[in-house]
């Protein structure tokens, strides 16, 4: 998936965190301040990393 698309989707989730939590109970664990830490064995997508870095969540 293109970096710009993932960046935009990551931004949309972060900016609508409360609404995302309402969609499904499992989403209550999502927070942009920690979401980049919990990707498991899958590497963080460069587009998502760019968003988290720009917002100061990721060093």
Backbone as JSON Lines, residues from 0, in Angstrom:
{"i":0,"aa":"X","n":[0.84,-1.16,0.0],"ca":[0.0,0.0,0.0],"c":[0.9,1.24,0.0]}
{"i":1,"aa":"X","n":[0.51,2.24,-0.7],"ca":[1.3,3.46,-0.83],"c":[1.48,4.16,0.51]}
{"i":2,"aa":"X","n":[2.67,4.7,0.73],"ca":[2.98,5.39,1.98],"c":[2.0,6.52,2.28]}
{"i":3,"aa":"X","n":[1.65,7.31,1.26],"ca":[0.74,8.43,1.46],"c":[-0.64,7.97,1.91]}
{"i":4,"aa":"X","n":[-1.1,6.86,1.36],"ca":[-2.41,6.33,1.75],"c":[-2.38,5.85,3.2]}
{"i":5,"aa":"X","n":[-1.35,5.16,3.59],"ca":[-1.25,4.68,4.96],"c":[-1.09,5.86,5.92]}
{"i":6,"aa":"X","n":[-0.34,6.86,5.53],"ca":[-0.2,8.07,6.34],"c":[-1.57,8.7,6.58]}
{"i":7,"aa":"X","n":[-2.37,8.84,5.53],"ca":[-3.7,9.44,5.64],"c":[-4.63,8.59,6.5]}
{"i":8,"aa":"X","n":[-4.58,7.29,6.35],"ca":[-5.43,6.41,7.16],"c":[-5.02,6.45,8.63]}
{"i":9,"aa":"X","n":[-3.74,6.49,8.88],"ca":[-3.24,6.56,10.25],"c":[-3.69,7.87,10.89]}
{"i":10,"aa":"X","n":[-3.58,8.95,10.15],"ca":[-4.03,10.25,10.64],"c":[-5.52,10.24,10.94]}
{"i":11,"aa":"X","n":[-6.32,9.67,10.04],"ca":[-7.77,9.6,10.25],"c":[-8.12,8.83,11.52]}
{"i":12,"aa":"X","n":[-7.45,7.72,11.76],"ca":[-7.7,6.94,12.98],"c":[-7.33,7.75,14.21]}
{"i":13,"aa":"X","n":[-6.18,8.39,14.18],"ca":[-5.72,9.15,15.34],"c":[-6.63,10.34,15.64]}
{"i":14,"aa":"X","n":[-7.08,11.02,14.59],"ca":[-7.93,12.19,14.77],"c":[-9.36,11.83,15.16]}
{"i":15,"aa":"X","n":[-9.74,10.57,14.97],"ca":[-11.09,10.12,15.3],"c":[-11.04,8.98,16.3]}
{"i":16,"aa":"X","n":[-10.1,9.06,17.22],"ca":[-9.86,7.99,18.18],"c":[-11.13,7.63,18.96]}
{"i":17,"aa":"X","n":[-11.88,8.6,19.45],"ca":[-13.09,8.32,20.24],"c":[-14.11,7.55,19.4]}
{"i":18,"aa":"X","n":[-14.29,7.95,18.17],"ca":[-15.25,7.26,17.29],"c":[-14.77,5.85,17.0]}
{"i":19,"aa":"X","n":[-13.49,5.67,16.79],"ca":[-12.92,4.35,16.53],"c":[-13.17,3.43,17.72]}
{"i":20,"aa":"X","n":[-13.07,3.97,18.92],"ca":[-13.33,3.17,20.13],"c":[-14.78,2.7,20.19]}
{"i":21,"aa":"X","n":[-15.69,3.49,19.65],"ca":[-17.11,3.15,19.66],"c":[-17.47,2.02,18.7]}
{"i":22,"aa":"X","n":[-16.69,1.84,17.66],"ca":[-17.0,0.87,16.61],"c":[-16.97,-0.56,17.12]}
{"i":23,"aa":"X","n":[-15.98,-0.89,17.91],"ca":[-15.83,-2.25,18.43],"c":[-15.09,-2.2,19.76]}
{"i":24,"aa":"X","n":[-15.51,-2.99,20.74],"ca":[-14.84,-2.95,22.05],"c":[-13.34,-3.2,22.01]}
{"i":25,"aa":"X","n":[-12.87,-4.01,21.09],"ca":[-11.44,-4.3,21.0],"c":[-10.62,-3.04,20.66]}
{"i":26,"aa":"X","n":[-11.27,-2.08,20.0],"ca":[-10.56,-0.87,19.59],"c":[-10.24,0.04,20.76]}
{"i":27,"aa":"X","n":[-10.78,-0.24,21.95],"ca":[-10.49,0.61,23.11],"c":[-9.01,0.6,23.47]}
{"i":28,"aa":"X","n":[-8.29,-0.38,22.96],"ca":[-6.86,-0.47,23.23],"c":[-6.03,0.4,22.28]}
{"i":29,"aa":"X","n":[-6.68,0.95,21.25],"ca":[-5.96,1.79,20.29],"c":[-5.71,3.18,20.87]}
{"i":30,"aa":"X","n":[-4.53,3.65,20.7],"ca":[-4.16,5.03,21.0],"c":[-2.95,5.36,20.17]}
{"i":31,"aa":"X","n":[-2.94,6.49,19.49],"ca":[-1.81,6.81,18.62],"c":[-0.48,6.91,19.36]}
{"i":32,"aa":"X","n":[-0.54,7.15,20.66],"ca":[0.69,7.26,21.42],"c":[1.36,5.9,21.65]}
{"i":33,"aa":"X","n":[0.61,4.8,21.48],"ca":[1.18,3.47,21.68],"c":[0.97,2.53,20.49]}
{"i":34,"aa":"X","n":[0.13,2.91,19.54],"ca":[-0.21,2.02,18.43],"c":[1.01,1.57,17.64]}
{"i":35,"aa":"X","n":[1.97,2.42,17.49],"ca":[3.18,2.08,16.73],"c":[4.05,1.06,17.46]}
{"i":36,"aa":"X","n":[3.84,0.88,18.75],"ca":[4.63,-0.07,19.53],"c":[4.11,-1.49,19.42]}
{"i":37,"aa":"X","n":[2.84,-1.65,19.1],"ca":[2.18,-2.95,19.19],"c":[1.91,-3.58,17.83]}
{"i":38,"aa":"X","n":[2.91,-3.63,16.98],"ca":[2.72,-4.19,15.65],"c":[3.17,-5.64,15.55]}
{"i":39,"aa":"X","n":[3.67,-6.2,16.63],"ca":[4.08,-7.61,16.65],"c":[5.25,-7.86,15.74]}
{"i":40,"aa":"X","n":[5.18,-8.97,15.0],"ca":[6.27,-9.38,14.12],"c":[6.26,-8.62,12.79]}
{"i":41,"aa":"X","n":[5.19,-7.89,12.53],"ca":[5.06,-7.16,11.27],"c":[5.76,-5.81,11.43]}
{"i":42,"aa":"X","n":[6.63,-5.44,10.5],"ca":[7.28,-4.13,10.62],"c":[6.28,-2.99,10.43]}
{"i":43,"aa":"X","n":[6.52,-1.9,11.11],"ca":[5.66,-0.73,10.98],"c":[5.77,-0.19,9.56]}
{"i":44,"aa":"X","n":[4.63,0.05,8.94],"ca":[4.6,0.57,7.57],"c":[5.26,1.96,7.55]}
{"i":45,"aa":"X","n":[6.08,2.25,6.55],"ca":[6.75,3.56,6.48],"c":[5.78,4.74,6.52]}
{"i":46,"aa":"X","n":[4.61,4.59,5.91],"ca":[3.63,5.68,5.94],"c":[3.09,5.94,7.33]}
{"i":47,"aa":"X","n":[2.83,4.87,8.07],"ca":[2.37,5.02,9.46],"c":[3.49,5.58,10.31]}
{"i":48,"aa":"X","n":[4.7,5.09,10.09],"ca":[5.85,5.6,10.82],"c":[6.04,7.08,10.61]}
{"i":49,"aa":"X","n":[5.85,7.51,9.38],"ca":[5.99,8.94,9.07],"c":[4.99,9.76,9.88]}
{"i":50,"aa":"X","n":[3.73,9.32,9.92],"ca":[2.72,10.06,10.69],"c":[3.09,10.1,12.17]}
{"i":51,"aa":"X","n":[3.4,8.95,12.75],"ca":[3.73,8.9,14.17],"c":[4.96,9.75,14.5]}
{"i":52,"aa":"X","n":[5.93,9.78,13.6],"ca":[7.13,10.59,13.8],"c":[6.79,12.08,13.74]}
{"i":53,"aa":"X","n":[5.99,12.48,12.74],"ca":[5.62,13.88,12.58],"c":[4.83,14.38,13.78]}
{"i":54,"aa":"X","n":[4.03,13.52,14.39],"ca":[3.2,13.91,15.53],"c":[3.94,13.8,16.86]}
{"i":55,"aa":"X","n":[5.16,13.31,16.82],"ca":[5.98,13.25,18.02],"c":[5.78,12.0,18.87]}
{"i":56,"aa":"X","n":[5.07,11.0,18.34],"ca":[4.86,9.77,19.09],"c":[6.06,8.82,18.97]}
{"i":57,"aa":"X","n":[6.71,8.86,17.85],"ca":[7.78,7.94,17.54],"c":[9.09,8.71,17.43]}
{"i":58,"aa":"X","n":[10.11,8.24,18.1],"ca":[11.4,8.93,18.05],"c":[12.09,8.73,16.74]}
